[in-house]
Amino acid sequence: MPEDKERGAILIAACIIAAIRLRGEEIKPSPKVKHAIYESVQLATMVLRELKGHGPFSTS
């Protein structure tokens, strides 16, 4: 169950990040949109890891 919550949190965060990055752009299948989605998921995952203290920038 905790893993489902983490995936849900990543999904919501990635959607918000992608929406901000793509604001004003025409939303249609394109390499630019796919790349923005990919990067948004990566960033949301990195933020979650940092919050859990397991990221590349953690000191523990």
GIQUIMO-V272106 format. One record per backbone hydrogen bond with DSSP energy under -0.5 kcal/mol. CO is the residue of the C=O (numbers start at 1). NH is the residue of the N-H. If there is no record, write none. Layout:
co->(CO/CO)
nh->(NH/NH)
//
This chain:
co->(1/2/3/4/5/6/7/8/9/10/11/12/13/14/15/16/17/18/20/22/26/30/31/32/33/34/35/36/37/38/39/40/41/42/43/44/45/46/47/48/49/49/49/50/55)
nh->(5/6/7/8/9/10/11/12/13/14/15/16/17/18/19/20/21/22/23/25/28/34/35/36/37/38/39/40/41/42/43/44/45/46/47/48/49/50/51/52/53/54/55/53/58)
//
